[in-house]
């Protein structure tokens, strides 16, 4: 089985999004973030996708460490994941 590069997976995510296939795009991004947990660009992309579908909690979770996260998203995430120790694990 061939290993896909980060660029290959991101290209597939874009194709999925262009076709309106949100679920596969979300799964692909989740796999990339799991493989590259310190990559803030991937986290920001994941946050943007959740923002697009209106999921403020997940947008806040994945955008928490980025400049793009809104106060509403961060607040939603912080309210949903209590206490702070669990929040840190979720990040």
N, C-alpha and C positions, 0 to 999 in steps of 0.2 A: 504494500500500500504506500502510495506517495504521500509524503508530508507536505501540507500546504503552507506556504509562507504567509506572514502577516498581511502582505499586500494582496495575495490571492484571496484570503478570507474577507478582507475589507472590500475588494471588488465584488465578491458575491453578496456581501451585505448591501452594497449600493444597488446591485441588480434586484435583490429581493425588495428593497424599499421602492425602487422605480416601478415594480410590478404590484406594489401594494401588499406584499407578503411580509407583514410585520413580525409574525411569530418566528419564522426561520431567521430573519435578521436579528431578532433579539437573542435567539439561541446561539447564533454564530458569534455575536459580540460577547455573550456570556462566556463562551469557550475561550475567546481571545483574552478576556480580562483574567480568567482563571490561569491561563498560561503566562500572562504578563501582568501580574497584579500591581506592579509599581508604575505602569505606563499611564500617566495622567491623560494623555490624548485619548486612549481607548476608554477610560472612565468617563471622560467628557462626552465622547460619542454615545456611550451607553446612556448617560444622563439626558442627552439631547433626544434620543429616541423615546425615553420615558416621558420627557417633557411634551413631545409631539402627541403622545396618546393621552396626556392629561394625568399621568400618575405622578403626583407631586412627591409622595413618599419616596419612591424609587429614584426619581430625578434628584431629590435631595441627597439620597444615599450615595449615588454614583457621582454626583457633582459636588459633593461636600468639600472636597479638596481642591476644587477648581474655582476660578474667578467667575465663571458663568452662572453658578448656582444663585438662585434668587433667595431672598429672605423667606418667602412663602415656602419654597422647597425645603430649605434647611429646617424651618420651623416644623413643617409637616413630618419630616424624617425624625427630628428630635422628639416630637410628641409621640410618634408611633413606636419608637424604639427606646424603651426606658429599662433600666437606668443607664447612665453614661457608660458603664462598663460593657453592657450589651451593645451599645451604639458603636463603641470602639471595635468590638468583634465583627459587627456588621460591615464596618468599613473595610 
